[in-house]
């Protein structure tokens, strides 16, 4: 049986702060443009690497949730629970349907892939050519 335990609090904080720092690094670039261009590059690399880390994690979590819902047929099982009202069942159906959304996963894939490509391009332009 698959381990259904969430990541440790330290791991969750690592991914949380990766996303926060990446977002701040990208946003501060507009200010750093007035200073040394090296700082713009540093912020860009921090932001891009942070987004690669954060969005691959989000994709993994999204995939795991969808797999659990599908593998255990939870949508159908919830519909049979007598203790839930019709509104509760509708709410659970909404949660399960949106957790399985492929659009969310494609968003994560798109951001991860473009961040990875941008990182490779940046390394090549800054250090190779």
N, C-alpha and C positions, 0 to 999 in steps of 0.2 A: 504494500500500500504506500502511496506517495506521502511524503512528509507534508502535512497541512499546517505546520507551524509557521507563523509569520517570521520574518527576519528578526534578528535581535534588535533591541532599541538602538544600539550603537550603529548597526548597519543601516537601519532606517534613517537615522540622523545623518549618516554619511551621504546617502542619496538625496535627502532633503536639502542639505547644505550644498551639495554639488549643483543642484538646480538653482538655488538662490544665488550662489556665487557666480554661476554662469550668466544668469540674467543680469545681475548687477554689473558684471564685467562688460557685457555687450552694451548696456545702457550708458556706462561711464565713458565709452569711446568718444561720444560727442564732445565731452568736456576735455578729454585728453588730446583731441585734435589741436587744441591751442598750445600744447606743450610739445615735448620731444616725441617724435614719431615712434621711438622705441617703446614708449609706454602704451601707445595704441596697439602695437603688435603684441605686447605682453597681455594686455586686456583681451585682445581677440583670441589668442591661444588659450587663455584661461577659460573664456566663455565657450569656445568651441569644444575643448576637451570636456568641460563640465556638462555640456549638452549631450555629447556622445555617451558619457557615463549615465546621466540621468534618464535619457530616453531609451537606452537599451534596457535599463531596469524597469521602466514603466511598461515597455513592451512585454517583458518577461512576466510581470505581474498580471497584465491583461490576458496574456495567453493562459496562464495558470488558472485564473478565475473562470475563463470560458471552458477550459478542459474539465475542471471540477464540475461545473454545471452540466455539461454534456455527459461526462462519464458516469455521473451518479443520477442522471435524468431528474434533476432537482425541480425543474419547471413543472413536470407532470406530477411529481410527488407532492409539491406544495398545493396544487389544485385539489388534492384529495384530503388534505388536513381539515378535519371538521372544526377544530377550534378557531380557525381563521374565518373572519367575515368575508363577504364578497369583496368589500373594499380592500381588506388585507391581502386577499389573493390577487387582486388586480395590481396592488402595489408591489407584491413580490414578483409578479409576472413582468412588470415594468423594470424592476431592478435586474432580474435575470436577463431580460432581453437586451438592456443597455450594457450590461457587463460583458455580453457576448458580441457586442458591436464590432464589426470588422473595420468600420471607419476610424474608430479610436486607434486600433492597432496600425492601420495604414498611416495615420498621422504620426505615430511614434516611429514607424519605419522610415517615413519620408524625412522627418527631422533628423533622425539618427544617420541616415545615408547621406544626406546633404551636408551635415556637419562633418562626417567622416571624409567626404570628398573635399570639402573646403579645407579641412585640416591637412590632408595630403597635398593639395594645391599650395597651401601656405608654406608648408615645409619645403616643397620643391622650389618655390619662388624665393623664399628667404635664405635657404641654405645650399641649394644645388645650383641654381642658375644665376 
